[in-house]
Amino acid sequence: MKTATAIVCVFIDIGGVLLTDGWDHHARKRAARTFKLDWTEMEGRHHLVFETYEEGKLTLVEYLHRVVFYRKRAFTGAQCSATAL
């Protein structure tokens, strides 16, 4: 018979209350403005795939490919990361 393992930690997400709102609409607007993306188009594409991303069914790279890099851009994903720092 297996012995039960005690739960020592529970991780939960309570919508930005503990840390930040993360990739909320304000952050997406700043990204659109910074990288000269069409806000309406980006927001529409975000809403099509974000739930799937949050469920772990898309990687971050796949999410960005569908929302930003679905067409050629004047910048790369690596440049976006460097700008965000």
N, C-alpha and C positions, 0 to 999 in steps of 0.2 A: 504494500500500500504506500502511495506517495504521501509525503508530508507537505503541508501547506506552507507556502512562502509568505511571510508577512509583507504587506504593502508598506513601504517606507516613504514613498513620495508620490504625489499626484500632481500632474501638470494640467492646467486648464487655461483656456483663452477666454478672457471676459471682455473682449471688444475694446482693447486699448486703455482700459481703466488702470491696469498696473504699470504698463510700460508706455507705448505710444500707439497712435492710430496707424502707424506704419504707412502702407501704400494707400492712403485715403484719397479722396478727390482733390484735396489741397496739394498733396505730394504729386499726384498725376498732372495737375494743372502746371505746377512748377516745372516738371519734366517736359511737358509739351512746350512750354514757353522757352525753356533753356535750349532744347534741341530742335526748336522750330517745327514742331509736329502739329498737324491739324487736330485740335482738341476734341471736336465733335466726333471725328473718325476714330481717334484713339480711344475715347470714352466708350463708344459703341462696341469696338472690338474687345475692350477690357470686360465689359459686361457679358459678352458672349462666352468668355473663357475663364473668368476669375474663379467662379465656384468650383469648376473642375480642377483648377490649380490648387485651391485651398484644400480640396479633398485628397490631394496628393496624387492625382491622376495625370498631372502634367509637371514637368520639371520647370524650374525658373527659365532655363534656356528655351524650352518649348513655348512657355507663356510669352516671353519677349519676342520670339519669332512670329507668333500669331498676332501680337498687339503692335509691335514696332517694326520688326525686321521682315515683314511679309513682302516688302519691296526694298530695292537698293536705297541705302541712306548715305549721306555724306560723312557718316561717322560709324564706328564699330561699337559692339557691346563693351569691349575693353575700355574704350574712351569714355563711355557712360559711367563705368565703374570708377574710373580715375576722377571724373568730375564730381561724383557723389561724395568723395572723401573729403 
